[in-house]
């Protein structure tokens, strides 16, 4: 569902994919090839949300306030990004939480279930884990870079066959 708030409508690129059960409200920008999956909520009622080119917000995830996903960033199932920035090709794992003012560096990974506390700067290509999240290892996995690319391809397939079954 796309819905305006206080006269501001979401801006959705023609090539972006928004599942019909997702909720996208207000000041939200979805750039080319971005995708928003089932039951995700992007609530742009208290700051702008931007999902950059090829970025993806997976099932049940929530983005609120001034959240920004740079190109090809991934927010995994049921994760929360609140007033934070996820840089290019970074990944926020399932059920992870990224809090106000945090910045997830390019190619970094926030492990599933982790909590990145307010104002934390995660270095590029670093795996962080725990609550609070702490650096654990350097990320050197070429398959990680392909994650968002797979979602761009998958969203195209979903858009092509999004026929409702009654």
Secondary structure, 3 states (H helix, E strand, C coil): CEECECCECCEECCCCEECCCCEEEEEEEECCCCEECCCCEEEEEEEEEEECCCCEECCCCEEECCCEECCCCEECCCCEEECCEECCCCEECCCCEECCCCEECCCCEECCCCEECCCCEECCCEEEEEECEEEEEECCCHHHHHHHHHHHHHHHHHHHCCCCCC
